[in-house]
Amino acid sequence: PNGWKLGEFDHAARTRFPLTGAHAAVACAQCHIRPQNIAKPSMVCGSCHAENDVHAGRFGTQCQQCHTTASFKRPRTN
Protein backbone atom coordinates (compact mmCIF):
# COMPACT_ATOMS: atom_id res chain seq x y z
CA PRO A 1 0.00 0.00 0.00
CA ASN A 2 3.03 2.34 0.28
CA GLY A 3 4.01 2.19 -3.38
CA TRP A 4 5.53 -0.11 -5.98
CA LYS A 5 9.02 -0.30 -4.48
CA LEU A 6 10.16 -3.87 -3.79
CA GLY A 7 10.09 -4.94 -0.17
CA GLU A 8 13.08 -5.94 1.90
CA PHE A 9 14.09 -9.62 1.81
CA ASP A 10 15.87 -10.90 4.91
CA HIS A 11 18.05 -13.60 3.34
CA ALA A 12 19.36 -14.87 6.70
CA ALA A 13 15.88 -15.24 8.19
CA ARG A 14 14.20 -16.70 5.10
CA THR A 15 16.95 -19.08 3.93
CA ARG A 16 19.60 -21.31 5.45
CA PHE A 17 22.32 -19.20 3.77
CA PRO A 18 23.03 -15.86 5.48
CA LEU A 19 24.81 -13.42 3.19
CA THR A 20 28.03 -12.68 5.05
CA GLY A 21 31.31 -11.18 3.91
CA ALA A 22 31.66 -10.75 0.16
CA HIS A 23 28.33 -12.51 -0.45
CA ALA A 24 26.49 -9.49 0.98
CA ALA A 25 27.63 -7.30 -1.92
CA VAL A 26 26.61 -9.69 -4.70
CA ALA A 27 23.49 -8.92 -6.73
CA CYS A 28 20.68 -11.47 -6.34
CA ALA A 29 20.70 -12.34 -10.06
CA GLN A 30 24.37 -13.29 -9.91
CA CYS A 31 23.47 -16.39 -7.85
CA HIS A 32 19.79 -16.82 -8.65
CA ILE A 33 19.06 -17.71 -12.25
CA ARG A 34 15.63 -16.67 -13.47
CA PRO A 35 13.06 -17.02 -12.06
CA GLN A 36 14.60 -15.67 -8.86
CA ASN A 37 11.72 -16.74 -6.63
CA ILE A 38 12.20 -20.40 -7.58
CA ALA A 39 15.94 -20.77 -8.22
CA LYS A 40 17.80 -22.24 -5.26
CA PRO A 41 21.54 -22.27 -5.91
CA SER A 42 23.71 -24.95 -4.37
CA MET A 43 25.19 -24.07 -0.99
CA VAL A 44 28.45 -25.86 -1.87
CA CYS A 45 31.22 -23.26 -2.31
CA GLY A 46 32.63 -24.98 -5.40
CA SER A 47 29.35 -24.61 -7.27
CA CYS A 48 30.16 -20.90 -7.71
CA HIS A 49 33.88 -20.77 -6.98
CA ALA A 50 35.15 -23.78 -8.96
CA GLU A 51 36.93 -21.54 -11.47
CA ASN A 52 38.82 -19.88 -8.57
CA ASP A 53 39.90 -23.20 -7.03
CA VAL A 54 43.68 -23.22 -7.36
CA HIS A 55 43.63 -26.62 -5.63
CA ALA A 56 41.75 -28.18 -8.57
CA GLY A 57 39.43 -30.06 -6.21
CA ARG A 58 42.23 -31.89 -4.36
CA PHE A 59 40.85 -30.80 -0.96
CA GLY A 60 37.22 -31.65 -1.64
CA THR A 61 34.24 -29.34 -1.16
CA GLN A 62 34.78 -28.20 2.44
CA CYS A 63 36.28 -24.83 1.45
CA GLN A 64 35.10 -23.22 4.71
CA GLN A 65 37.74 -25.21 6.60
CA CYS A 66 40.38 -22.84 5.21
CA HIS A 67 38.43 -19.96 3.63
CA THR A 68 35.88 -17.44 4.89
CA THR A 69 33.24 -15.43 3.08
CA ALA A 70 35.46 -12.36 3.46
CA SER A 71 37.64 -13.63 0.61
CA PHE A 72 37.66 -16.91 -1.26
CA LYS A 73 41.13 -16.15 -2.61
CA ARG A 74 42.81 -15.73 0.79
CA PRO A 75 42.79 -18.54 3.38
CA ARG A 76 41.96 -18.09 7.06
CA THR A 77 44.66 -16.46 9.16
CA ASN A 78 43.74 -18.11 12.47
N, CA, C and O of each residue as an XYZ file, in Angstrom:
312
protein
N       0.804     -1.206      0.000
C       0.000      0.000      0.000
C       0.851      1.277      0.000
O       0.318      2.369     -0.193
N       2.163      1.151      0.213
C       3.027      2.337      0.276
C       3.730      2.641     -1.037
O       4.584      3.526     -1.083
N       3.396      1.938     -2.092
C       4.011      2.192     -3.384
C       4.449      0.897     -4.053
O       4.170     -0.198     -3.564
N       5.136      1.042     -5.174
C       5.533     -0.107     -5.976
C       6.976     -0.531     -5.742
O       7.478     -1.408     -6.444
N       7.637      0.058     -4.794
C       9.015     -0.300     -4.478
C       9.040     -1.727     -3.911
O       8.156     -2.106     -3.143
N      10.050     -2.511     -4.291
C      10.164     -3.873     -3.786
C      10.438     -3.872     -2.291
O      11.147     -3.005     -1.780
N       9.885     -4.828     -1.610
C      10.090     -4.939     -0.172
C      11.466     -5.485      0.161
O      12.189     -5.964     -0.712
N      11.808     -5.406      1.415
C      13.078     -5.941      1.896
C      12.969     -7.467      1.999
O      11.921     -7.994      2.370
N      14.045     -8.165      1.671
C      14.087     -9.617      1.809
C      15.216     -9.949      2.766
O      16.381     -9.684      2.470
N      14.879    -10.525      3.910
C      15.874    -10.899      4.911
C      16.392    -12.295      4.563
O      15.800    -13.302      4.951
N      17.492    -12.339      3.833
C      18.046    -13.599      3.336
C      18.391    -14.544      4.484
O      18.133    -15.744      4.390
N      18.965    -14.028      5.554
C      19.355    -14.866      6.699
C      18.135    -15.494      7.373
O      18.177    -16.661      7.763
N      17.077    -14.748      7.510
C      15.882    -15.245      8.187
C      15.051    -16.171      7.308
O      14.393    -17.081      7.812
N      15.078    -15.945      5.996
C      14.197    -16.699      5.099
C      14.886    -17.882      4.416
O      14.225    -18.703      3.780
N      16.216    -17.970      4.547
C      16.951    -19.081      3.931
C      17.919    -19.665      4.947
O      18.063    -19.133      6.048
N      18.567    -20.728      4.594
C      19.604    -21.308      5.448
C      20.982    -20.813      5.029
O      21.986    -21.434      5.378
N      21.053    -19.716      4.295
C      22.316    -19.202      3.771
C      22.410    -17.694      4.030
O      22.059    -16.896      3.160
N      22.883    -17.299      5.221
C      23.030    -15.858      5.481
C      24.103    -15.259      4.576
O      25.140    -15.880      4.343
N      23.859    -14.079      4.080
C      24.809    -13.416      3.185
C      25.831    -12.649      4.017
O      25.592    -11.512      4.426
N      26.964    -13.285      4.258
C      28.028    -12.676      5.047
C      29.216    -12.365      4.159
O      29.334    -12.894      3.054
N      30.094    -11.505      4.648
C      31.314    -11.179      3.910
C      31.030    -10.674      2.513
O      30.148     -9.841      2.305
N      31.786    -11.187      1.557
C      31.660    -10.746      0.163
C      30.315    -11.116     -0.454
O      29.888    -10.482     -1.419
N      29.643    -12.129      0.086
C      28.332    -12.509     -0.450
C      27.304    -11.393     -0.284
O      26.370    -11.297     -1.079
N      27.460    -10.562      0.721
C      26.494     -9.491      0.985
C      26.463     -8.444     -0.132
O      25.456     -7.759     -0.308
N      27.543     -8.318     -0.873
C      27.625     -7.295     -1.917
C      27.232     -7.808     -3.300
O      27.192     -7.036     -4.257
N      26.943     -9.093     -3.412
C      26.614     -9.694     -4.705
C      25.144     -9.460     -5.040
O      24.276     -9.599     -4.177
N      24.869     -9.110     -6.279
C      23.490     -8.916     -6.733
C      22.757    -10.256     -6.744
O      23.352    -11.286     -7.060
N      21.484    -10.247     -6.404
C      20.677    -11.470     -6.340
C      20.800    -12.305     -7.622
O      20.982    -13.521     -7.562
N      20.700    -11.643     -8.775
C      20.700    -12.335    -10.061
C      22.030    -13.007    -10.371
O      22.094    -13.852    -11.263
N      23.079    -12.655     -9.665
C      24.368    -13.289     -9.906
C      24.361    -14.743     -9.402
O      25.073    -15.590     -9.942
N      23.575    -15.020     -8.393
C      23.468    -16.385     -7.853
C      22.164    -17.061     -8.254
O      22.125    -18.270     -8.480
N      21.106    -16.280     -8.341
C      19.786    -16.824     -8.652
C      19.470    -16.627    -10.123
O      19.287    -15.507    -10.600
N      19.411    -17.749    -10.828
C      19.060    -17.706    -12.249
C      17.549    -17.581    -12.340
O      16.834    -18.105    -11.486
N      17.065    -16.911    -13.336
C      15.628    -16.672    -13.475
C      14.848    -17.954    -13.444
O      15.351    -18.943    -13.978
N      13.686    -18.035    -12.881
C      13.061    -17.017    -12.058
C      13.644    -17.015    -10.650
O      13.827    -18.069    -10.041
N      13.932    -15.827    -10.144
C      14.601    -15.675     -8.861
C      13.823    -16.266     -7.696
O      14.425    -16.743     -6.735
N      12.511    -16.244     -7.762
C      11.722    -16.742     -6.630
C      11.708    -18.264     -6.544
O      11.263    -18.816     -5.538
N      12.182    -18.948     -7.570
C      12.201    -20.403     -7.575
C      13.624    -20.948     -7.498
O      13.861    -21.972     -6.856
N      14.563    -20.278     -8.141
C      15.940    -20.766     -8.221
C      16.580    -20.858     -6.841
O      16.587    -19.890     -6.081
N      17.115    -22.031     -6.530
C      17.802    -22.240     -5.257
C      19.207    -22.750     -5.567
O      19.403    -23.946     -5.783
N      20.175    -21.850     -5.588
C      21.545    -22.270     -5.912
C      22.085    -23.251     -4.875
O      21.625    -23.287     -3.734
N      23.049    -24.027     -5.286
C      23.711    -24.947     -4.374
C      24.421    -24.164     -3.277
O      24.893    -23.052     -3.515
N      24.499    -24.728     -2.089
C      25.187    -24.071     -0.986
C      26.634    -24.566     -0.868
O      27.334    -24.218      0.083
N      27.076    -25.374     -1.830
C      28.448    -25.856     -1.867
C      29.316    -24.773     -2.513
O      29.027    -24.327     -3.623
N      30.365    -24.357     -1.831
C      31.221    -23.264     -2.313
C      31.671    -23.469     -3.761
O      31.625    -22.545     -4.573
N      32.106    -24.691     -4.071
C      32.630    -24.982     -5.397
C      31.636    -24.801     -6.519
O      32.036    -24.676     -7.677
N      30.340    -24.783     -6.209
C      29.353    -24.610     -7.270
C      29.465    -23.228     -7.909
O      29.114    -23.058     -9.076
N      29.947    -22.248     -7.163
C      30.158    -20.904     -7.709
C      31.642    -20.569     -7.864
O      32.018    -19.790     -8.741
N      32.475    -21.152     -7.020
C      33.881    -20.768     -6.980
C      34.826    -21.778     -7.616
O      36.038    -21.675     -7.426
N      34.315    -22.746     -8.364
C      35.153    -23.783     -8.959
C      36.246    -23.190     -9.847
O      37.371    -23.689     -9.860
N      35.926    -22.143    -10.578
C      36.927    -21.542    -11.468
C      38.043    -20.844    -10.693
O      39.115    -20.601    -11.247
N      37.807    -20.517     -9.418
C      38.820    -19.879     -8.575
C      39.586    -20.884     -7.737
O      40.448    -20.491     -6.950
N      39.297    -22.175     -7.882
C      39.903    -23.201     -7.033
C      41.292    -23.559     -7.544
O      41.439    -24.374     -8.455
N      42.299    -22.947     -6.954
C      43.683    -23.221     -7.361
C      44.111    -24.627     -6.938
O      45.149    -25.118     -7.380
N      43.321    -25.272     -6.090
C      43.631    -26.620     -5.625
C      43.095    -27.685     -6.584
O      43.390    -28.869     -6.418
N      42.321    -27.279     -7.570
C      41.747    -28.184     -8.571
C      40.987    -29.346     -7.934
O      41.063    -30.479     -8.409
N      40.252    -29.058     -6.851
C      39.428    -30.062     -6.210
C      40.164    -31.053     -5.316
O      39.529    -31.947     -4.758
N      41.459    -30.926     -5.163
C      42.230    -31.891     -4.360
C      41.818    -31.930     -2.893
O      42.030    -32.944     -2.227
N      41.229    -30.841     -2.370
C      40.849    -30.797     -0.958
C      39.350    -30.958     -0.756
O      38.841    -30.667      0.326
N      38.648    -31.407     -1.759
C      37.223    -31.648     -1.641
C      36.392    -30.378     -1.688
O      36.805    -29.369     -2.259
N      35.200    -30.444     -1.072
C      34.244    -29.339     -1.158
C      34.078    -28.586      0.157
O      33.190    -27.740      0.266
N      34.894    -28.866      1.140
C      34.781    -28.203      2.442
C      35.665    -26.964      2.489
O      36.528    -26.853      3.360
N      35.464    -26.050      1.579
C      36.276    -24.833      1.447
C      36.316    -24.027      2.741
O      37.334    -23.413      3.058
N      35.206    -24.025      3.496
C      35.098    -23.223      4.706
C      36.085    -23.663      5.789
O      36.257    -22.949      6.777
N      36.727    -24.797      5.634
C      37.738    -25.213      6.601
C      38.964    -24.292      6.537
O      39.657    -24.106      7.537
N      39.224    -23.727      5.375
C      40.385    -22.836      5.211
C      40.009    -21.418      4.787
O      40.779    -20.484      5.009
N      38.839    -21.249      4.183
C      38.428    -19.961      3.634
C      37.212    -19.409      4.372
O      36.440    -20.158      4.970
N      37.055    -18.091      4.322
C      35.884    -17.439      4.892
C      35.135    -16.729      3.772
O      35.605    -16.685      2.635
N      33.979    -16.179      4.091
C      33.241    -15.434      3.077
C      33.838    -14.053      2.847
O      33.427    -13.352      1.922
N      34.800    -13.650      3.673
C      35.457    -12.356      3.461
C      36.248    -12.372      2.159
O      36.286    -11.371      1.444
N      36.881    -13.503      1.846
C      37.640    -13.634      0.614
C      37.852    -15.104      0.313
O      38.382    -15.845      1.141
N      37.441    -15.525     -0.869
C      37.663    -16.913     -1.258
C      39.116    -17.117     -1.658
O      39.651    -18.221     -1.549
N      39.752    -16.043     -2.123
C      41.131    -16.152     -2.611
C      42.149    -16.263     -1.485
O      43.197    -16.882     -1.668
N      41.866    -15.679     -0.328
C      42.806    -15.728      0.788
C      42.315    -16.713      1.841
O      41.141    -16.680      2.211
N      43.203    -17.601      2.338
C      42.789    -18.540      3.381
C      42.675    -17.867      4.737
O      43.111    -16.730      4.915
N      42.089    -18.571      5.686
C      41.960    -18.086      7.060
C      43.338    -17.781      7.623
O      44.329    -18.401      7.239
N      43.389    -16.821      8.534
C      44.661    -16.462      9.158
C      44.734    -16.960     10.591
O      45.745    -16.737     11.257
N      43.712    -17.619     11.085
C      43.739    -18.108     12.472
C      44.119    -19.544     12.561
O      44.185    -20.098     13.658
